[in-house]
Amino acid sequence: MILNDPVEVDLPWPPARLFPNRARTQSWRKNANLARIYRRECWVMTLASKVQGKRLLKVCFHPPDKRRRDDDGCIAAFKAGRDGVADALRIDDYHFRPEYSFGEPVKWGKVVVTIGDAL
């Protein structure tokens, strides 16, 4: 198997209503629709990067501001995005064993996903 260079994909910050503490205050239907839209956005952006068949992930959260955030909340909010990445790669996200980290805040926030054979 030929190892290719890892590819970084910048994905949008998850919508606030997908964070677990916020999701409890909304109707599950509204949250499901929002999750579907976010999944689709991540799918399109991953497809645009033209990466294929790779499995190892590094996920770096760059929040939109300096407020402290729980890692488990960010991971849960990104679940729909992770599914979109898996859809674009045409693999089951069961195979992902991501490594999560936090980066510096950036305007509007973003999630940087690094996809590669060996990271």
MOPAC internal coordinates of N, CA, C and O (Angstrom, degrees):
PM7 1SCF
backbone

  N    0.0000 0     0.00 0     0.00 0    0    0    0
  C    1.4442 1     0.00 0     0.00 0    1    0    0
  C    1.5225 1   109.00 1     0.00 0    2    1    0
  O    1.2310 1   120.45 1   -46.37 1    3    2    1
  N    1.3107 1   116.74 1   133.63 1    3    2    1
  C    1.4555 1   121.77 1   179.47 1    5    3    2
  C    1.5261 1   108.51 1   -88.17 1    6    5    3
  O    1.2310 1   121.05 1   -51.63 1    7    6    5
  N    1.3393 1   115.59 1   128.37 1    7    6    5
  C    1.4534 1   119.94 1   178.04 1    9    7    6
  C    1.5155 1   109.45 1   -88.45 1   10    9    7
  O    1.2310 1   120.40 1   -52.15 1   11   10    9
  N    1.2935 1   116.85 1   127.85 1   11   10    9
  C    1.4517 1   122.74 1   178.20 1   13   11   10
  C    1.5153 1   109.77 1  -101.86 1   14   13   11
  O    1.2310 1   121.47 1   -16.82 1   15   14   13
  N    1.3214 1   114.80 1   163.18 1   15   14   13
  C    1.4554 1   119.17 1   176.57 1   17   15   14
  C    1.5231 1   109.79 1   -65.15 1   18   17   15
  O    1.2310 1   121.03 1   -34.76 1   19   18   17
  N    1.3407 1   115.63 1   145.24 1   19   18   17
  C    1.4684 1   118.45 1   176.09 1   21   19   18
  C    1.5282 1   110.94 1   -63.69 1   22   21   19
  O    1.2310 1   120.97 1   -28.16 1   23   22   21
  N    1.3048 1   115.76 1   151.84 1   23   22   21
  C    1.4547 1   122.64 1   179.73 1   25   23   22
  C    1.5217 1   108.40 1  -116.18 1   26   25   23
  O    1.2310 1   120.63 1   -48.73 1   27   26   25
  N    1.3330 1   116.39 1   131.27 1   27   26   25
  C    1.4616 1   120.96 1   176.12 1   29   27   26
  C    1.5157 1   109.34 1   -98.49 1   30   29   27
  O    1.2310 1   121.08 1   -46.91 1   31   30   29
  N    1.3250 1   115.55 1   133.09 1   31   30   29
  C    1.4589 1   121.70 1   178.12 1   33   31   30
  C    1.5239 1   107.22 1  -122.53 1   34   33   31
  O    1.2310 1   120.58 1   -56.44 1   35   34   33
  N    1.3300 1   116.49 1   123.56 1   35   34   33
  C    1.4581 1   121.70 1   176.04 1   37   35   34
  C    1.5190 1   108.92 1   -88.95 1   38   37   35
  O    1.2310 1   121.11 1   -62.51 1   39   38   37
  N    1.3188 1   115.47 1   117.49 1   39   38   37
  C    1.4563 1   121.62 1  -179.76 1   41   39   38
  C    1.5197 1   109.58 1  -111.29 1   42   41   39
  O    1.2310 1   120.07 1   -23.81 1   43   42   41
  N    1.3186 1   117.46 1   156.19 1   43   42   41
  C    1.4638 1   119.46 1  -179.58 1   45   43   42
  C    1.5307 1   111.78 1   -68.61 1   46   45   43
  O    1.2310 1   121.37 1   -25.03 1   47   46   45
  N    1.3172 1   114.99 1   154.97 1   47   46   45
  C    1.4603 1   121.54 1   175.23 1   49   47   46
  C    1.5333 1   108.13 1   -64.46 1   50   49   47
  O    1.2310 1   119.60 1   -41.40 1   51   50   49
  N    1.3370 1   118.36 1   138.60 1   51   50   49
  C    1.4688 1   119.31 1   179.67 1   53   51   50
  C    1.5280 1   111.75 1   -61.33 1   54   53   51
  O    1.2310 1   120.07 1   -36.73 1   55   54   53
  N    1.3189 1   117.47 1   143.27 1   55   54   53
  C    1.4661 1   120.44 1   176.96 1   57   55   54
  C    1.5295 1   110.91 1   -59.62 1   58   57   55
  O    1.2310 1   120.66 1   -34.17 1   59   58   57
  N    1.3052 1   116.35 1   145.83 1   59   58   57
  C    1.4709 1   121.92 1  -176.19 1   61   59   58
  C    1.5225 1   112.06 1   -56.63 1   62   61   59
  O    1.2310 1   120.01 1   145.22 1   63   62   61
  N    1.3272 1   117.59 1   -34.78 1   63   62   61
  C    1.4641 1   119.84 1  -177.87 1   65   63   62
  C    1.5152 1   113.41 1   -70.30 1   66   65   63
  O    1.2310 1   119.49 1   169.37 1   67   66   65
  N    1.3246 1   118.57 1   -10.63 1   67   66   65
  C    1.4641 1   120.22 1   176.65 1   69   67   66
  C    1.5286 1   112.16 1   -86.77 1   70   69   67
  O    1.2310 1   119.89 1   168.24 1   71   70   69
  N    1.3131 1   117.82 1   -11.76 1   71   70   69
  C    1.4564 1   120.38 1   176.49 1   73   71   70
  C    1.5298 1   108.30 1   -72.03 1   74   73   71
  O    1.2310 1   119.73 1   -43.57 1   75   74   73
  N    1.3324 1   118.13 1   136.43 1   75   74   73
  C    1.4708 1   121.21 1  -172.51 1   77   75   74
  C    1.5301 1   114.75 1   -54.13 1   78   77   75
  O    1.2310 1   119.38 1   138.13 1   79   78   77
  N    1.3111 1   118.78 1   -41.87 1   79   78   77
  C    1.4580 1   120.22 1  -178.68 1   81   79   78
  C    1.5185 1   111.73 1   -66.39 1   82   81   79
  O    1.2310 1   119.83 1   150.47 1   83   82   81
  N    1.2995 1   117.92 1   -29.53 1   83   82   81
  C    1.4602 1   122.26 1   179.07 1   85   83   82
  C    1.5211 1   110.48 1   -85.66 1   86   85   83
  O    1.2310 1   120.34 1   147.17 1   87   86   85
  N    1.3180 1   116.95 1   -32.83 1   87   86   85
  C    1.4645 1   121.40 1  -176.04 1   89   87   86
  C    1.5302 1   111.69 1   -63.55 1   90   89   87
  O    1.2310 1   120.32 1   151.05 1   91   90   89
  N    1.3162 1   117.00 1   -28.95 1   91   90   89
  C    1.4615 1   120.01 1  -179.08 1   93   91   90
  C    1.5194 1   111.99 1   -64.52 1   94   93   91
  O    1.2310 1   120.05 1   156.82 1   95   94   93
  N    1.3254 1   117.51 1   -23.18 1   95   94   93
  C    1.4622 1   120.87 1  -175.43 1   97   95   94
  C    1.5164 1   112.77 1   -90.79 1   98   97   95
  O    1.2310 1   119.78 1   177.49 1   99   98   97
  N    1.3224 1   118.03 1    -2.51 1   99   98   97
  C    1.4685 1   121.92 1  -176.07 1  101   99   98
  C    1.5251 1   110.56 1  -117.58 1  102  101   99
  O    1.2310 1   121.43 1   -18.15 1  103  102  101
  N    1.2994 1   114.87 1   161.85 1  103  102  101
  C    1.4559 1   121.39 1   174.57 1  105  103  102
  C    1.5301 1   109.34 1   -66.91 1  106  105  103
  O    1.2310 1   120.63 1   -38.91 1  107  106  105
  N    1.3197 1   116.41 1   141.09 1  107  106  105
  C    1.4615 1   119.65 1   179.61 1  109  107  106
  C    1.5214 1   110.94 1   -62.48 1  110  109  107
  O    1.2310 1   119.60 1   151.91 1  111  110  109
  N    1.3321 1   118.37 1   -28.09 1  111  110  109
  C    1.4643 1   120.85 1   179.53 1  113  111  110
  C    1.5269 1   111.53 1   -67.15 1  114  113  111
  O    1.2310 1   121.12 1   137.15 1  115  114  113
  N    1.3350 1   115.47 1   -42.85 1  115  114  113
  C    1.4595 1   119.06 1   178.04 1  117  115  114
  C    1.5234 1   110.34 1   -64.34 1  118  117  115
  O    1.2310 1   120.68 1   138.45 1  119  118  117
  N    1.3204 1   116.30 1   -41.55 1  119  118  117
  C    1.4611 1   120.09 1   179.75 1  121  119  118
  C    1.5248 1   111.47 1   -66.76 1  122  121  119
  O    1.2310 1   120.16 1   141.75 1  123  122  121
  N    1.3256 1   117.30 1   -38.25 1  123  122  121
  C    1.4647 1   120.66 1   179.72 1  125  123  122
  C    1.5250 1   110.48 1   -65.13 1  126  125  123
  O    1.2310 1   120.48 1   139.52 1  127  126  125
  N    1.3115 1   116.70 1   -40.48 1  127  126  125
  C    1.4631 1   120.29 1   178.69 1  129  127  126
  C    1.5257 1   110.40 1   -65.94 1  130  129  127
  O    1.2310 1   120.41 1   137.24 1  131  130  129
  N    1.3194 1   116.82 1   -42.76 1  131  130  129
  C    1.4574 1   121.10 1   178.51 1  133  131  130
  C    1.5303 1   111.24 1   -64.14 1  134  133  131
  O    1.2310 1   120.33 1   139.25 1  135  134  133
  N    1.3380 1   116.97 1   -40.75 1  135  134  133
  C    1.4615 1   120.96 1   177.58 1  137  135  134
  C    1.5284 1   110.71 1   -63.48 1  138  137  135
  O    1.2310 1   120.09 1   140.94 1  139  138  137
  N    1.3230 1   117.43 1   -39.06 1  139  138  137
  C    1.4612 1   121.38 1   178.74 1  141  139  138
  C    1.5357 1   111.04 1   -63.70 1  142  141  139
  O    1.2310 1   120.79 1   138.58 1  143  142  141
  N    1.3253 1   116.10 1   -41.42 1  143  142  141
  C    1.4649 1   120.71 1   179.00 1  145  143  142
  C    1.5254 1   110.41 1   -66.02 1  146  145  143
  O    1.2310 1   120.48 1   135.46 1  147  146  145
  N    1.3355 1   116.69 1   -44.54 1  147  146  145
  C    1.4693 1   120.55 1  -179.55 1  149  147  146
  C    1.5339 1   110.62 1   -65.07 1  150  149  147
  O    1.2310 1   120.36 1   139.61 1  151  150  149
  N    1.3187 1   116.93 1   -40.39 1  151  150  149
  C    1.4702 1   120.79 1   177.39 1  153  151  150
  C    1.5216 1   110.50 1   -59.94 1  154  153  151
  O    1.2310 1   120.80 1   137.05 1  155  154  153
  N    1.3116 1   116.08 1   -42.95 1  155  154  153
  C    1.4600 1   121.35 1  -179.73 1  157  155  154
  C    1.5346 1   111.39 1   -64.29 1  158  157  155
  O    1.2310 1   120.46 1   137.71 1  159  158  157
  N    1.3440 1   116.72 1   -42.29 1  159  158  157
  C    1.4738 1   120.91 1   177.72 1  161  159  158
  C    1.5316 1   110.56 1   -59.80 1  162  161  159
  O    1.2310 1   120.71 1   134.27 1  163  162  161
  N    1.3203 1   116.26 1   -45.73 1  163  162  161
  C    1.4717 1   119.81 1  -179.63 1  165  163  162
  C    1.5151 1   111.38 1   -66.87 1  166  165  163
  O    1.2310 1   120.14 1   144.31 1  167  166  165
  N    1.3185 1   117.35 1   -35.69 1  167  166  165
  C    1.4561 1   121.84 1   177.20 1  169  167  166
  C    1.5317 1   110.35 1   -61.96 1  170  169  167
  O    1.2310 1   120.82 1   131.93 1  171  170  169
  N    1.3332 1   116.05 1   -48.07 1  171  170  169
  C    1.4655 1   120.98 1  -179.00 1  173  171  170
  C    1.5292 1   110.83 1   -62.65 1  174  173  171
  O    1.2310 1   120.24 1   135.83 1  175  174  173
  N    1.3257 1   117.14 1   -44.17 1  175  174  173
  C    1.4672 1   120.14 1  -177.62 1  177  175  174
  C    1.5262 1   111.43 1   -68.19 1  178  177  175
  O    1.2310 1   120.00 1   145.83 1  179  178  177
  N    1.3177 1   117.60 1   -34.17 1  179  178  177
  C    1.4683 1   120.73 1   177.16 1  181  179  178
  C    1.5237 1   110.07 1   -71.31 1  182  181  179
  O    1.2310 1   119.88 1   139.14 1  183  182  181
  N    1.3235 1   117.84 1   -40.86 1  183  182  181
  C    1.4661 1   120.56 1   176.19 1  185  183  182
  C    1.5261 1   111.05 1   -60.14 1  186  185  183
  O    1.2310 1   120.60 1   140.11 1  187  186  185
  N    1.3171 1   116.45 1   -39.89 1  187  186  185
  C    1.4635 1   121.08 1  -178.92 1  189  187  186
  C    1.5283 1   111.66 1   -63.39 1  190  189  187
  O    1.2310 1   120.18 1   155.22 1  191  190  189
  N    1.3249 1   117.27 1   -24.78 1  191  190  189
  C    1.4697 1   120.26 1   179.82 1  193  191  190
  C    1.5315 1   112.23 1   -77.78 1  194  193  191
  O    1.2310 1   120.46 1   168.87 1  195  194  193
  N    1.3376 1   116.73 1   -11.13 1  195  194  193
  C    1.4716 1   123.92 1   177.19 1  197  195  194
  C    1.5203 1   113.88 1    60.69 1  198  197  195
  O    1.2310 1   119.93 1  -151.65 1  199  198  197
  N    1.3147 1   117.74 1    28.35 1  199  198  197
  C    1.4565 1   121.74 1   175.60 1  201  199  198
  C    1.5274 1   107.57 1   -87.66 1  202  201  199
  O    1.2310 1   120.44 1   -37.14 1  203  202  201
  N    1.3519 1   116.77 1   142.86 1  203  202  201
  C    1.4585 1   120.53 1  -177.48 1  205  203  202
  C    1.5147 1   111.21 1  -139.12 1  206  205  203
  O    1.2310 1   121.01 1   -35.17 1  207  206  205
  N    1.3035 1   115.68 1   144.83 1  207  206  205
  C    1.4498 1   123.21 1   167.31 1  209  207  206
  C    1.5113 1   117.67 1    58.23 1  210  209  207
  O    1.2310 1   119.74 1  -153.49 1  211  210  209
  N    1.2968 1   118.11 1    26.51 1  211  210  209
  C    1.4564 1   119.98 1   179.31 1  213  211  210
  C    1.5128 1   108.93 1  -108.22 1  214  213  211
  O    1.2310 1   120.37 1   -23.98 1  215  214  213
  N    1.3309 1   116.90 1   156.02 1  215  214  213
  C    1.4512 1   118.35 1  -171.76 1  217  215  214
  C    1.5161 1   115.92 1  -124.00 1  218  217  215
  O    1.2310 1   119.15 1   149.56 1  219  218  217
  N    1.2860 1   119.22 1   -30.44 1  219  218  217
  C    1.4520 1   119.47 1  -173.57 1  221  219  218
  C    1.5133 1   110.69 1   -80.89 1  222  221  219
  O    1.2310 1   121.22 1   -44.22 1  223  222  221
  N    1.3191 1   115.26 1   135.78 1  223  222  221
  C    1.4549 1   120.57 1  -175.88 1  225  223  222
  C    1.5235 1   112.12 1  -125.98 1  226  225  223
  O    1.2310 1   122.04 1   -34.06 1  227  226  225
  N    1.3062 1   113.70 1   145.94 1  227  226  225
  C    1.4574 1   121.85 1   164.18 1  229  227  226
  C    1.5134 1   104.83 1  -123.97 1  230  229  227
  O    1.2310 1   120.69 1   -48.86 1  231  230  229
  N    1.3037 1   116.29 1   131.14 1  231  230  229
  C    1.4537 1   121.50 1  -178.50 1  233  231  230
  C    1.5168 1   107.95 1  -119.65 1  234  233  231
  O    1.2310 1   120.56 1   -58.77 1  235  234  233
  N    1.3222 1   116.53 1   121.23 1  235  234  233
  C    1.4602 1   121.49 1   179.43 1  237  235  234
  C    1.5288 1   108.54 1  -118.29 1  238  237  235
  O    1.2310 1   120.96 1   -60.91 1  239  238  237
  N    1.3148 1   115.76 1   119.09 1  239  238  237
  C    1.4629 1   121.94 1   179.65 1  241  239  238
  C    1.5228 1   109.37 1   -88.80 1  242  241  239
  O    1.2310 1   120.63 1   -55.43 1  243  242  241
  N    1.3153 1   116.40 1   124.57 1  243  242  241
  C    1.4639 1   123.03 1   174.42 1  245  243  242
  C    1.5264 1   106.63 1  -113.95 1  246  245  243
  O    1.2310 1   120.02 1   -83.74 1  247  246  245
  N    1.3359 1   117.57 1    96.26 1  247  246  245
  C    1.4701 1   120.11 1  -174.72 1  249  247  246
  C    1.5205 1   112.49 1   -66.90 1  250  249  247
  O    1.2310 1   120.75 1   -18.77 1  251  250  249
  N    1.3362 1   116.17 1   161.23 1  251  250  249
  C    1.4694 1   119.90 1  -179.10 1  253  251  250
  C    1.5280 1   113.77 1   -77.57 1  254  253  251
  O    1.2310 1   120.11 1   169.64 1  255  254  253
  N    1.3218 1   117.40 1   -10.36 1  255  254  253
  C    1.4614 1   120.61 1   179.70 1  257  255  254
  C    1.5316 1   109.17 1  -153.81 1  258  257  255
  O    1.2310 1   120.52 1     1.11 1  259  258  257
  N    1.3165 1   116.61 1  -178.89 1  259  258  257
  C    1.4659 1   120.68 1  -174.63 1  261  259  258
  C    1.5279 1   114.21 1   -89.38 1  262  261  259
  O    1.2310 1   120.02 1  -172.31 1  263  262  261
  N    1.3314 1   117.57 1     7.69 1  263  262  261
  C    1.4635 1   118.71 1   177.42 1  265  263  262
  C    1.5258 1   110.20 1   -63.06 1  266  265  263
  O    1.2310 1   121.40 1   -33.87 1  267  266  265
  N    1.3160 1   114.92 1   146.13 1  267  266  265
  C    1.4615 1   119.00 1   178.96 1  269  267  266
  C    1.5268 1   109.92 1   -75.15 1  270  269  267
  O    1.2310 1   121.23 1   -39.80 1  271  270  269
  N    1.3090 1   115.25 1   140.20 1  271  270  269
  C    1.4571 1   120.68 1   179.43 1  273  271  270
  C    1.5257 1   109.45 1  -132.35 1  274  273  271
  O    1.2310 1   121.25 1   -35.04 1  275  274  273
  N    1.3202 1   115.22 1   144.96 1  275  274  273
  C    1.4614 1   120.44 1   176.11 1  277  275  274
  C    1.5205 1   109.31 1   -76.15 1  278  277  275
  O    1.2310 1   121.22 1   -39.63 1  279  278  277
  N    1.3240 1   115.27 1   140.37 1  279  278  277
  C    1.4629 1   118.29 1   178.67 1  281  279  278
  C    1.5222 1   111.26 1   -65.24 1  282  281  279
  O    1.2310 1   120.13 1   142.87 1  283  282  281
  N    1.3326 1   117.36 1   -37.13 1  283  282  281
  C    1.4621 1   118.62 1  -178.92 1  285  283  282
  C    1.5293 1   111.94 1   -67.57 1  286  285  283
  O    1.2310 1   119.85 1   148.14 1  287  286  285
  N    1.3275 1   117.89 1   -31.86 1  287  286  285
  C    1.4585 1   121.00 1   176.27 1  289  287  286
  C    1.5203 1   111.95 1   -67.68 1  290  289  287
  O    1.2310 1   121.01 1   138.63 1  291  290  289
  N    1.3369 1   115.67 1   -41.37 1  291  290  289
  C    1.4664 1   119.90 1   178.73 1  293  291  290
  C    1.5205 1   111.06 1   -66.38 1  294  293  291
  O    1.2310 1   120.85 1   138.89 1  295  294  293
  N    1.3233 1   115.98 1   -41.11 1  295  294  293
  C    1.4677 1   120.18 1   179.21 1  297  295  294
  C    1.5321 1   110.17 1   -63.09 1  298  297  295
  O    1.2310 1   120.42 1   136.78 1  299  298  297
  N    1.3310 1   116.80 1   -43.22 1  299  298  297
  C    1.4634 1   120.85 1   179.60 1  301  299  298
  C    1.5278 1   111.14 1   -65.25 1  302  301  299
  O    1.2310 1   120.24 1   138.69 1  303  302  301
  N    1.3279 1   117.16 1   -41.31 1  303  302  301
  C    1.4606 1   120.64 1  -179.62 1  305  303  302
  C    1.5239 1   111.03 1   -66.79 1  306  305  303
  O    1.2310 1   120.31 1   151.01 1  307  306  305
  N    1.3313 1   117.02 1   -28.99 1  307  306  305
  C    1.4661 1   121.45 1  -178.48 1  309  307  306
  C    1.5325 1   112.60 1   -85.04 1  310  309  307
  O    1.2310 1   119.32 1   178.10 1  311  310  309
  N    1.3231 1   118.90 1    -1.90 1  311  310  309
  C    1.4675 1   122.16 1  -176.97 1  313  311  310
  C    1.5323 1   112.08 1   -53.58 1  314  313  311
  O    1.2310 1   120.20 1   134.65 1  315  314  313
  N    1.3151 1   117.23 1   -45.35 1  315  314  313
  C    1.4715 1   119.86 1   179.41 1  317  315  314
  C    1.5279 1   110.48 1   -64.85 1  318  317  315
  O    1.2310 1   120.20 1   142.94 1  319  318  317
  N    1.3343 1   117.22 1   -37.06 1  319  318  317
  C    1.4562 1   121.12 1   177.69 1  321  319  318
  C    1.5170 1   111.86 1   -65.46 1  322  321  319
  O    1.2310 1   121.10 1   138.42 1  323  322  321
  N    1.3220 1   115.50 1   -41.58 1  323  322  321
  C    1.4694 1   120.84 1   177.91 1  325  323  322
  C    1.5272 1   110.09 1   -62.13 1  326  325  323
  O    1.2310 1   120.45 1   140.27 1  327  326  325
  N    1.3204 1   116.74 1   -39.73 1  327  326  325
  C    1.4650 1   120.46 1   176.75 1  329  327  326
  C    1.5246 1   111.10 1   -63.66 1  330  329  327
  O    1.2310 1   120.52 1   142.15 1  331  330  329
  N    1.3388 1   116.61 1   -37.85 1  331  330  329
  C    1.4603 1   120.55 1   177.43 1  333  331  330
  C    1.5190 1   112.02 1   -64.69 1  334  333  331
  O    1.2310 1   120.60 1   140.76 1  335  334  333
  N    1.3408 1   116.46 1   -39.24 1  335  334  333
  C    1.4695 1   121.02 1   176.49 1  337  335  334
  C    1.5300 1   109.31 1   -63.32 1  338  337  335
  O    1.2310 1   120.33 1   134.98 1  339  338  337
  N    1.3283 1   116.98 1   -45.02 1  339  338  337
  C    1.4686 1   121.05 1   179.46 1  341  339  338
  C    1.5280 1   110.91 1   -62.41 1  342  341  339
  O    1.2310 1   120.58 1   140.14 1  343  342  341
  N    1.3293 1   116.49 1   -39.86 1  343  342  341
  C    1.4751 1   119.86 1   177.60 1  345  343  342
  C    1.5229 1   110.81 1   -60.92 1  346  345  343
  O    1.2310 1   120.59 1   136.98 1  347  346  345
  N    1.3219 1   116.47 1   -43.02 1  347  346  345
  C    1.4644 1   120.42 1  -178.86 1  349  347  346
  C    1.5242 1   111.78 1   -66.47 1  350  349  347
  O    1.2310 1   120.47 1   145.14 1  351  350  349
  N    1.3282 1   116.71 1   -34.86 1  351  350  349
  C    1.4616 1   120.82 1   179.64 1  353  351  350
  C    1.5316 1   112.03 1   -83.04 1  354  353  351
  O    1.2310 1   121.07 1   171.21 1  355  354  353
  N    1.3367 1   115.57 1    -8.79 1  355  354  353
  C    1.4656 1   122.55 1  -178.88 1  357  355  354
  C    1.5182 1   112.56 1    59.78 1  358  357  355
  O    1.2310 1   121.30 1  -137.42 1  359  358  357
  N    1.3221 1   115.11 1    42.58 1  359  358  357
  C    1.4532 1   120.41 1   174.42 1  361  359  358
  C    1.5260 1   109.01 1  -134.91 1  362  361  359
  O    1.2310 1   120.79 1   -19.20 1  363  362  361
  N    1.3009 1   116.09 1   160.80 1  363  362  361
  C    1.4625 1   122.27 1   177.33 1  365  363  362
  C    1.5253 1   108.34 1   -77.29 1  366  365  363
  O    1.2310 1   119.94 1   -47.36 1  367  366  365
  N    1.3381 1   117.72 1   132.64 1  367  366  365
  C    1.4663 1   119.59 1  -178.31 1  369  367  366
  C    1.5230 1   111.92 1   -68.34 1  370  369  367
  O    1.2310 1   120.09 1   174.96 1  371  370  369
  N    1.3109 1   117.43 1    -5.04 1  371  370  369
  C    1.4614 1   121.55 1   172.35 1  373  371  370
  C    1.5236 1   110.71 1   -57.62 1  374  373  371
  O    1.2310 1   120.49 1   148.52 1  375  374  373
  N    1.3188 1   116.66 1   -31.48 1  375  374  373
  C    1.4598 1   121.74 1  -176.90 1  377  375  374
  C    1.5238 1   113.68 1   -77.99 1  378  377  375
  O    1.2310 1   120.00 1   166.37 1  379  378  377
  N    1.3415 1   117.61 1   -13.63 1  379  378  377
  C    1.4607 1   120.59 1   179.16 1  381  379  378
  C    1.5264 1   110.41 1   -73.41 1  382  381  379
  O    1.2310 1   120.83 1   -40.75 1  383  382  381
  N    1.2852 1   116.03 1   139.25 1  383  382  381
  C    1.4664 1   122.79 1   170.35 1  385  383  382
  C    1.5184 1   105.92 1  -131.76 1  386  385  383
  O    1.2310 1   120.94 1  -107.61 1  387  386  385
  N    1.3394 1   115.80 1    72.39 1  387  386  385
  C    1.4677 1   119.52 1  -171.26 1  389  387  386
  C    1.5181 1   113.94 1   -71.26 1  390  389  387
  O    1.2310 1   122.66 1   -23.62 1  391  390  389
  N    1.3006 1   112.51 1   156.38 1  391  390  389
  C    1.4650 1   122.66 1   174.68 1  393  391  390
  C    1.5324 1   104.95 1  -112.11 1  394  393  391
  O    1.2310 1   120.40 1   -55.97 1  395  394  393
  N    1.3318 1   116.85 1   124.03 1  395  394  393
  C    1.4616 1   121.10 1  -176.11 1  397  395  394
  C    1.5194 1   111.11 1  -105.27 1  398  397  395
  O    1.2310 1   121.30 1   -35.33 1  399  398  397
  N    1.3404 1   115.11 1   144.67 1  399  398  397
  C    1.4638 1   120.34 1   175.77 1  401  399  398
  C    1.5232 1   109.13 1  -151.94 1  402  401  399
  O    1.2310 1   121.04 1   -10.37 1  403  402  401
  N    1.3314 1   115.62 1   169.63 1  403  402  401
  C    1.4606 1   121.45 1   177.56 1  405  403  402
  C    1.5116 1   109.27 1  -118.45 1  406  405  403
  O    1.2310 1   120.80 1   -43.33 1  407  406  405
  N    1.3259 1   116.08 1   136.67 1  407  406  405
  C    1.4517 1   122.27 1   177.05 1  409  407  406
  C    1.5168 1   109.75 1  -111.27 1  410  409  407
  O    1.2310 1   121.34 1     7.16 1  411  410  409
  N    1.2981 1   115.05 1  -172.84 1  411  410  409
  C    1.4640 1   121.63 1   179.97 1  413  411  410
  C    1.5315 1   110.64 1   -68.83 1  414  413  411
  O    1.2310 1   120.48 1   -31.70 1  415  414  413
  N    1.3235 1   116.69 1   148.30 1  415  414  413
  C    1.4676 1   119.21 1   175.96 1  417  415  414
  C    1.5307 1   111.37 1   -62.67 1  418  417  415
  O    1.2310 1   120.90 1   -36.22 1  419  418  417
  N    1.3232 1   115.89 1   143.78 1  419  418  417
  C    1.4650 1   122.52 1   174.82 1  421  419  418
  C    1.5186 1   108.02 1  -132.56 1  422  421  419
  O    1.2310 1   120.59 1   -25.66 1  423  422  421
  N    1.3140 1   116.48 1   154.34 1  423  422  421
  C    1.4535 1   120.23 1   180.00 1  425  423  422
  C    1.5185 1   110.06 1   -57.80 1  426  425  423
  O    1.2310 1   120.21 1   -48.40 1  427  426  425
  N    1.2922 1   117.20 1   131.60 1  427  426  425
  C    1.4642 1   127.27 1  -178.64 1  429  427  426
  C    1.5248 1   112.92 1    73.51 1  430  429  427
  O    1.2310 1   119.27 1   165.79 1  431  430  429
  N    1.3241 1   118.99 1   -14.21 1  431  430  429
  C    1.4557 1   122.02 1  -179.95 1  433  431  430
  C    1.5191 1   112.02 1    75.13 1  434  433  431
  O    1.2310 1   121.07 1   -21.91 1  435  434  433
  N    1.3060 1   115.56 1   158.09 1  435  434  433
  C    1.4655 1   120.52 1   175.67 1  437  435  434
  C    1.5234 1   108.77 1  -162.53 1  438  437  435
  O    1.2310 1   121.30 1   -15.12 1  439  438  437
  N    1.2987 1   115.11 1   164.88 1  439  438  437
  C    1.4589 1   122.64 1   175.16 1  441  439  438
  C    1.5226 1   105.78 1  -122.75 1  442  441  439
  O    1.2310 1   120.40 1   -60.93 1  443  442  441
  N    1.3200 1   116.84 1   119.07 1  443  442  441
  C    1.4550 1   121.16 1   179.26 1  445  443  442
  C    1.5225 1   108.11 1   -98.57 1  446  445  443
  O    1.2310 1   120.81 1   -62.39 1  447  446  445
  N    1.3130 1   116.07 1   117.61 1  447  446  445
  C    1.4623 1   122.28 1   179.79 1  449  447  446
  C    1.5102 1   107.63 1  -107.97 1  450  449  447
  O    1.2310 1   120.59 1   -55.55 1  451  450  449
  N    1.3328 1   116.48 1   124.45 1  451  450  449
  C    1.4586 1   122.00 1   176.50 1  453  451  450
  C    1.5312 1   107.20 1  -104.48 1  454  453  451
  O    1.2310 1   120.87 1   -57.74 1  455  454  453
  N    1.3119 1   115.94 1   122.26 1  455  454  453
  C    1.4461 1   122.84 1  -175.89 1  457  455  454
  C    1.5204 1   108.62 1  -116.67 1  458  457  455
  O    1.2310 1   120.35 1   -51.00 1  459  458  457
  N    1.3154 1   116.93 1   129.00 1  459  458  457
  C    1.4468 1   119.07 1   179.56 1  461  459  458
  C    1.5247 1   112.03 1  -164.39 1  462  461  459
  O    1.2310 1   121.02 1    -6.95 1  463  462  461
  N    1.3231 1   115.66 1   173.05 1  463  462  461
  C    1.4561 1   120.94 1   177.32 1  465  463  462
  C    1.5172 1   110.40 1   -76.25 1  466  465  463
  O    1.2310 1   120.62 1   137.72 1  467  466  465
  N    1.3069 1   116.42 1   -42.28 1  467  466  465
  C    1.4675 1   122.26 1   179.65 1  469  467  466
  C    1.5126 1   108.06 1  -142.45 1  470  469  467
  O    1.2310 1   120.81 1   -63.62 1  471  470  469
  N    1.2960 1   116.05 1   116.38 1  471  470  469
  C    1.4713 1   120.12 1  -178.29 1  473  471  470
  C    1.4991 1   110.76 1  -105.67 1  474  473  471
  O    1.2310 1   120.10 1   180.00 1  475  474  473

